[in-house]
Amino acid sequence: MKRFWLINLVLFQATWFVSAIYTDRAWPYLIAIFLLHLLLSPTVKEDIRLLILLPIGVAVDKVLIDLGVFHTSAEVFPLWLILIWVMFIISFNHSLKWLMTMPLALSALIGAIAGPLSYRLGAELGALDWGVAELNGLLILAAVWAGLLPSLVIGYRHLRLDFALDKKGA
């Protein structure tokens, strides 16, 4: 499927908006979106393999929640936030693949801008609340995402290299 990147983009955006609007009630829709992605994806094995990066994103958000940068209505770490991370990570093979080939400094800049904007919009839609002054939260998120996105890119590059080596050995 040559144009799967577009399908993935739509599914990821649907995941994000369903999560932001329905939060704790979003999970059945999010699981359906994820399963649809797997049903349609031309690279299911590679997509699943990328989920080894999932704990990095979840851990970062968990620390941010524990430090009080933002909070959600969930009593435990929200399932909808995990499922956003799932779709974000597997988008590296598809609609976000362009990020994986750029210089790390540029991915840091993109992370520092796009990461905080996503959380800000999530707060505007009611998915989360700031635990600190909004500007402070955005600055913290900019610093975190300036390191997080390049780290995920590096992880992706290593996994893709390992996967390519596995295929050659098979």
C-alpha positions in Angstrom: 0.0 0.0 0.0 2.0 3.0 -1.3 -0.2 5.6 0.3 -0.5 4.0 3.7 1.3 6.9 5.2 -1.9 8.9 4.6 -4.1 6.3 6.3 -1.7 6.2 9.2 -1.8 10.0 9.5 -5.6 10.0 9.6 -5.6 7.1 12.2 -3.0 8.9 14.4 -4.9 12.2 14.3 -8.2 10.3 15.1 -6.4 8.7 18.0 -5.2 12.0 19.3 -8.6 13.8 19.0 -10.7 10.8 20.4 -8.3 10.7 23.3 -8.4 14.4 24.0 -12.2 14.6 23.8 -13.2 11.3 25.5 -10.1 10.7 27.7 -11.0 7.8 30.0 -13.9 6.7 27.8 -11.8 6.6 24.6 -10.1 3.3 25.0 -12.6 1.1 23.0 -12.3 3.5 20.0 -8.6 3.7 20.4 -8.2 -0.1 20.4 -10.4 -0.2 17.3 -8.2 2.4 15.6 -5.1 0.4 16.5 -6.5 -2.8 15.2 -7.6 -1.1 12.0 -4.0 0.2 11.6 -2.7 -3.4 12.0 -5.2 -4.8 9.6 -4.3 -2.3 6.9 -0.5 -1.8 7.5 1.9 -3.2 5.0 4.5 -3.5 7.8 2.8 -5.1 10.7 5.9 -6.9 12.0 8.0 -3.7 11.9 5.2 -1.7 13.5 4.9 -4.1 16.4 8.7 -4.2 16.8 8.8 -0.4 17.2 6.7 -0.7 20.3 9.8 -1.6 22.2 10.2 2.3 22.2 6.8 2.7 24.0 8.1 2.6 27.6 10.3 5.6 26.9 7.4 7.9 26.0 5.2 6.4 28.7 7.9 6.8 31.3 8.5 10.4 30.4 4.8 11.3 30.7 4.6 9.4 34.0 7.5 11.4 35.4 5.9 14.6 34.2 2.7 13.7 35.9 4.5 12.6 39.1 6.4 15.9 39.1 3.1 17.8 38.8 3.8 19.4 35.4 0.3 18.3 34.2 -2.3 15.9 35.5 -5.3 14.0 34.1 -8.5 12.8 35.6 -7.3 9.2 35.7 -6.5 7.6 39.1 -3.7 5.6 37.5 -1.7 6.3 34.3 -4.3 6.8 31.6 -4.9 4.1 29.1 -5.7 6.7 26.4 -2.3 8.3 26.9 -0.6 4.9 26.4 -2.6 4.3 23.2 -1.6 7.8 21.9 2.0 6.7 22.4 1.4 3.4 20.6 0.0 5.2 17.6 2.7 7.9 17.7 5.5 5.3 17.8 4.2 3.2 15.0 3.7 6.3 12.9 7.5 6.4 12.7 7.2 3.7 10.0 4.6 5.7 8.1 3.4 9.3 8.4 6.3 10.4 10.6 9.0 8.5 8.6 10.3 11.9 7.3 11.4 12.6 10.9 13.6 9.6 11.1 16.1 10.7 8.4 16.6 14.3 9.4 19.5 15.6 11.5 19.0 15.1 15.2 19.3 18.8 15.9 16.4 19.5 13.6 14.3 16.7 15.3 15.2 18.4 18.6 13.8 21.7 17.4 10.7 20.0 16.0 10.2 18.2 19.3 10.7 21.4 21.3 7.9 23.1 19.3 5.5 20.4 18.4 5.6 18.4 21.7 4.4 21.3 23.9 1.8 22.4 21.4 0.2 19.0 21.5 0.0 19.1 25.3 -1.4 22.7 25.2 -4.1 21.7 22.8 -4.9 18.7 25.0 -5.3 21.1 27.9 -7.5 23.3 25.8 -9.7 20.3 25.0 -9.8 19.2 28.7 -7.7 16.1 28.4 -5.2 17.4 31.0 -4.7 20.2 33.4 -1.6 22.1 34.1 -0.1 21.4 37.5 2.3 24.4 37.1 1.8 27.8 35.4 1.1 27.1 31.7 4.2 29.0 30.5 6.4 27.0 32.9 4.8 23.8 31.7 5.3 24.6 28.1 9.0 25.5 28.8 9.5 22.2 30.7 7.8 20.3 27.9 10.0 22.1 25.2 13.1 21.0 27.1 11.9 17.5 27.6 10.8 17.0 23.9 14.0 18.6 22.6 15.7 15.5 24.1 12.8 13.0 23.7 12.2 13.2 20.0 15.9 12.8 19.0 16.1 9.9 21.5 13.2 8.2 19.8 14.7 8.8 16.4 18.0 7.2 17.5 16.0 4.2 18.9 14.1 3.9 15.6 17.3 4.0 13.6 18.8 1.2 15.7 15.7 -0.9 15.5 15.4 -0.5 11.8 19.1 -1.4 11.3 18.6 -4.5 13.5 15.5 -5.4 11.6 17.3 -5.1 8.2 20.1 -7.3 9.6 17.6 -9.9 10.7 16.1 -10.0 7.3 19.5 -10.4 5.6 20.3 -13.3 8.0 17.0 -15.1 7.3 
